[in-house]
């Protein structure tokens, strides 16, 4: 899968749905297993509700970050740590997903506030553009115009991982040098000079859009294979991270077009 979180949650959910009683159990254990309520399978409503809740918490955090932008950098670091914990944790955790949503919201609000102070109105443009891309991706998937093969999913996973490594390295280099790193390098294409960051973020927008489509496809597969309802938190988390990534890259492109580096 392009999104390791979705891939893991789908596999673990399917495994949980197919788990059977061991061959040798005592009579009491067998009775307890019989009396225990069966795990309810996930539905699209579960994913939608968890996604709405997660985004609600994210927006609350964004309000805090907007008015206290100095919290953005530490929030980015904390959100990254929590995100990694969620990605490698064996069982879904509602508390961790909501904690990530709130802290990621603080980071997003702080970054948005800084960009909007430099380029008034840019946040509104980025939000509208993000929603538009989301709607197009959903329509392409809903009407079966685009489907992603397993081979392409693997390629996309490596592409996203490569971009993540580049972003972390460039981020650390930018902090150490006080520059924009590779993104701030000017390049000339067909006589037009532009920051390399426009091309980098353009590629990232495409990757994020494709990741959204694979999210939709994985959610549908999870529902079809009757994964337990608790895994809807991980699918919601994945959707949220894809949309946040898409928004950040669109915000960057708009800043470049308005003269930023």
C-alpha positions in Angstrom: 0.0 0.0 0.0 1.1 3.6 -0.5 0.1 4.3 3.1 1.9 1.9 5.5 -0.7 2.7 8.3 -3.6 1.7 6.1 -1.8 -1.4 4.9 -1.0 -2.5 8.4 -4.5 -1.7 9.8 -6.1 -3.6 6.9 -3.9 -6.7 7.4 -4.3 -6.7 11.2 -8.1 -6.1 10.9 -8.5 -9.0 8.5 -6.5 -11.2 10.7 -8.6 -10.2 13.7 -11.8 -10.9 11.8 -10.6 -14.4 10.8 -9.2 -15.4 14.2 -10.6 -18.7 15.3 -10.5 -20.5 18.7 -7.4 -22.6 19.2 -7.7 -26.3 18.8 -7.2 -27.2 22.4 -9.1 -25.2 25.0 -10.8 -26.0 28.3 -14.5 -26.2 28.6 -14.5 -23.0 30.7 -12.4 -21.1 28.1 -14.7 -22.3 25.3 -17.8 -21.1 27.2 -16.1 -17.7 27.8 -15.3 -17.4 24.1 -18.9 -18.4 23.3 -20.3 -15.8 25.7 -18.0 -13.0 24.6 -19.7 -10.5 22.3 -18.5 -10.8 18.7 -16.5 -7.8 17.4 -18.7 -5.6 15.2 -17.4 -5.2 11.7 -16.4 -1.8 10.5 -18.8 0.2 8.4 -18.4 3.4 6.2 -20.3 5.3 8.9 -17.7 4.3 11.5 -14.9 5.6 9.3 -16.8 8.8 8.6 -17.7 9.5 12.2 -14.1 8.8 13.4 -12.8 11.1 10.7 -15.2 13.9 11.6 -14.2 13.6 15.3 -10.5 13.6 14.5 -10.8 16.7 12.3 -12.9 18.4 14.9 -10.1 17.9 17.4 -7.6 19.0 14.8 -9.5 22.2 14.2 -9.6 23.0 17.9 -5.8 22.6 18.1 -5.5 24.7 14.9 -7.2 27.6 16.7 -4.6 27.4 19.5 -1.8 27.2 17.0 -3.1 30.1 15.0 -3.0 32.5 18.0 0.2 31.0 19.5 2.4 30.2 16.4 5.5 29.6 18.5 4.0 26.3 19.4 4.2 25.1 15.8 7.7 23.7 15.8 7.5 21.7 19.1 4.0 20.5 18.0 5.5 19.2 14.7 8.1 17.1 16.6 5.6 15.7 19.2 3.0 14.9 16.4 5.7 13.1 14.5 6.6 10.9 17.5 2.9 10.1 18.3 2.3 9.4 14.6 5.2 6.8 14.6 3.8 5.2 17.8 0.4 4.9 16.1 1.9 3.5 13.0 3.8 0.7 14.9 1.4 0.0 17.7 -0.2 -3.4 17.3 -3.7 -2.3 18.4 -5.6 0.9 17.4 -5.7 3.5 20.1 -8.5 6.1 20.1 -6.6 8.2 22.6 -3.4 8.4 20.6 -5.3 9.3 17.4 -7.1 12.1 19.2 -3.9 13.3 20.8 -2.2 13.3 17.5 -5.2 15.2 16.0 -5.0 17.9 18.6 -1.2 18.4 18.4 -1.1 18.2 14.7 -3.8 20.9 14.7 -1.6 23.1 16.8 1.2 22.7 14.3 -1.0 23.2 11.4 -2.6 26.3 12.9 0.7 27.8 13.7 2.1 27.2 10.2 -1.1 28.5 8.6 -1.0 31.6 10.8 2.6 32.4 9.9 1.9 32.0 6.1 -1.3 34.0 6.3 0.5 36.9 8.1 3.0 37.0 5.2 0.5 36.3 2.4 -3.0 37.5 3.5 -5.7 35.2 2.3 -3.4 32.3 1.3 -4.9 29.9 3.9 -8.4 30.3 2.5 -7.0 29.6 -1.0 -5.2 26.5 0.3 -8.2 25.1 2.1 -10.4 25.6 -1.0 -7.8 24.0 -3.2 -7.4 21.0 -0.8 -11.1 20.4 -0.6 -11.3 20.6 -4.4 -8.5 18.0 -4.8 -10.2 15.8 -2.3 -13.5 16.0 -4.1 -11.8 15.2 -7.5 -10.0 12.2 -6.0 -13.2 10.9 -4.4 -15.1 11.3 -7.6 -12.4 9.6 -9.6 -12.5 6.7 -7.2 -16.3 6.6 -6.7 -17.1 6.4 -10.4 -14.4 3.8 -11.0 -12.4 6.1 -13.2 -9.2 5.5 -11.3 -8.2 2.2 -9.5 -4.7 1.6 -8.2 -3.1 -1.8 -8.8 -1.1 -3.7 -6.1 2.1 -3.1 -8.1 1.5 0.6 -8.3 0.7 0.7 -4.6 4.1 -0.7 -3.8 5.8 1.9 -6.1 3.7 4.6 -4.4 4.7 3.4 -1.0 8.4 3.7 -1.8 7.9 7.1 -3.4 6.1 8.4 -0.3 8.8 7.0 1.9 11.5 8.6 -0.2 9.8 11.9 -0.1 9.4 11.6 3.7 13.1 11.0 4.1 13.9 14.0 1.9 11.6 16.2 3.8 13.1 15.3 7.2 16.7 15.8 5.9 15.8 19.1 4.2 14.0 20.3 7.4 17.0 19.6 9.6 19.3 21.2 7.1 17.0 24.3 6.9 17.0 24.7 10.7 20.8 24.3 10.8 21.5 26.8 8.0 18.6 29.2 8.3 17.8 28.7 4.6 15.0 26.9 2.7 17.4 24.1 1.8 16.9 22.4 -1.6 13.5 24.0 -1.9 15.0 27.5 -2.2 17.3 26.6 -5.1 16.3 28.5 -8.3 16.1 26.5 -11.5 15.4 27.5 -15.1 13.0 25.5 -17.3 12.4 26.6 -20.8 13.5 30.1 -19.9 11.4 30.3 -16.8 13.2 30.7 -13.5 11.4 29.3 -10.4 12.3 27.8 -7.0 12.9 24.1 -7.1 10.3 23.9 -4.3 7.5 24.4 -6.8 8.4 21.2 -8.6 9.0 19.3 -5.3 5.7 20.4 -3.8 4.0 19.7 -7.2 5.2 16.1 -7.1 4.1 15.9 -3.4 0.6 17.1 -4.3 0.3 14.3 -6.9 1.6 11.7 -4.3 -0.8 12.9 -1.7 -3.7 12.8 -4.1 -2.8 9.2 -5.1 -2.5 8.3 -1.4 -6.0 9.6 -0.9 -7.3 7.3 -3.6 -5.5 4.3 -2.0 -7.0 5.3 1.3 -10.5 5.1 -0.2 -9.6 1.8 -1.8 -8.3 0.3 1.4 -11.3 1.5 3.4 -13.6 -0.2 0.9 -11.5 -3.4 1.2 -11.6 -3.3 5.0 -15.4 -3.0 5.0 -15.7 -5.8 2.5 -13.4 -8.1 4.6 -15.3 -7.2 7.8 -12.4 -5.9 9.8 -13.4 -5.0 13.4 -14.9 -1.6 14.1 -12.0 -0.4 16.2 -9.7 -0.3 13.2 -11.9 2.6 11.8 -9.7 4.9 14.0 -6.6 4.0 12.0 -8.4 4.5 8.7 -9.6 7.9 9.9 -6.0 8.7 11.1 -4.7 7.8 7.6 -7.2 10.0 5.8 -6.4 12.9 8.1 -2.7 12.6 7.6 -3.1 12.4 3.8 -5.3 15.6 3.8 -3.0 17.5 6.1 0.0 16.6 3.8 -2.0 17.7 0.8 -2.9 21.0 2.4 0.7 21.8 3.5 2.0 21.2 0.0 -0.7 23.3 -1.7 0.1 26.0 0.9 3.8 25.9 -0.1 3.0 26.1 -3.9 0.8 29.1 -3.3 3.5 30.8 -1.3 6.0 30.3 -4.1 3.6 31.7 -6.6 3.1 34.7 -4.5 6.9 35.3 -4.2 7.9 33.2 -1.2 10.8 30.8 -1.1 
